[in-house]
């Protein structure tokens, strides 16, 4: 084991436990990160720090309050500790080159602590820090050329909502594991733009299984170890608008002006009491076995080059109507995917089934064993079908188990995705196809 010596302590490297990691940070830099969860479904800075340091997840998304969340401070500390104790090369990328340098400036302040291991720093602090191990922490410029250079195992991105998604995508392709240090990426930001980079990353998190850590000023002020005082919180609250406070400090959703469906109505549709699921690929979700005498419909949207096949079964003889099955599949052979539609149609003795027949010709019909109507998703037919489905969601006519992938597809669907040239979310397409089969009457704008 390699020994690391500093002013008044030593450690065996690599550090293998959270307890020893905390001891090192406290002794070397006098820091203890907040670790008290206050809000439901929130995390803490310390939990995120440990998950990243020990590379428990290849990609971690951090959503935290602006200023009060301490994102840049935590990323600076993490990068420094990784460089010192893992001997890792670390890349820093901000929404701008200036943001990357802010993290370096935070790191510089840590060296002023009385027992910081300054003997291990072998360079001046400008665009990068170099260490006695031969590794370095480097601040990248927010450009294609800069981010495509290093293949460092650790990538720490800050304020990504201010970053061009093309630059971020280029950076995401760079981290590579070494024999001693597994690759690990953090994508951190306040979420302030309804259709910005952070929204896209949260969509990907639901699809790809990224770990999401979220905390607000309440976790940052919780004692012990909270870094905010009540005076600071009240001062900032008095300085910003109510809308800014709600979005950037209380972490409410950004303005939904360009969303196709009201986000609060999407949240109301998905009921945790019916079950909580990720909606992973090949995860067949069934929350209710077939009930004799009940009425069911299905909708299927087929995967093509880059899409997912989604099959949804909905019970329609109750109000609100209820999603009882949901399944997402990748680009599998046609017989395999079509067999899954046949399965739910037969199992639930579905009254009416519909699938997207756009451009598929007789491919699906040749394999189907059960009755399902092909619907050409174009023109007025497509627009009316989607509008009716969205109206049903916003009038709380449909409920579903809490399925993360399904919910995020609906929640972040833009007007352009649904009515313009964007990509129609596969789950919304399948739900609309199912809903078109429902016999309904129009009364006062409410679908009955």
Buried (B, 14 or more C-beta within 10 A) or exposed (E): EEEBEBEEBEBEBBBEEBEBBBBBBBBBBEBBBBBBBBBEEBBBBBBBBBBBBBBEBBBBBBBBBBBBBBBBBBBBBBBBBBBBBBBBBBBBBBBBBEBBBBBBEBBBEBBEBEBBBEEBBEEEBEBBBBBEBEBBBBBBBBEEEBBBEBBBBBBBBBBBBBBBBEBBEBBBEBBEEBEEBBBBBBBBBBBBBBBBBBBBBBBBBBBEBBBBBBBBBBBBBBEEBBBBEEEBBEEBEEEBEEEBBBBBBBBBBBBBEBBBBBBEBBBBBBBEEBBEBBBBBEBEBBBBEBEEEBBBBBBBBBBBEEBBBBBBBBBBEEEBBBBBBBBBBEEBEBEEBBBBBBBBBEBBEBBBBBBBBBEBEEBBEEBBEBEBEBBEBEEEEBEEBBBBBBBBBBBBBBBBBBBBBBBBBBBBBBBEBBBEEBEBBBBBBBBBBBBBBBEBEEEEEEBE
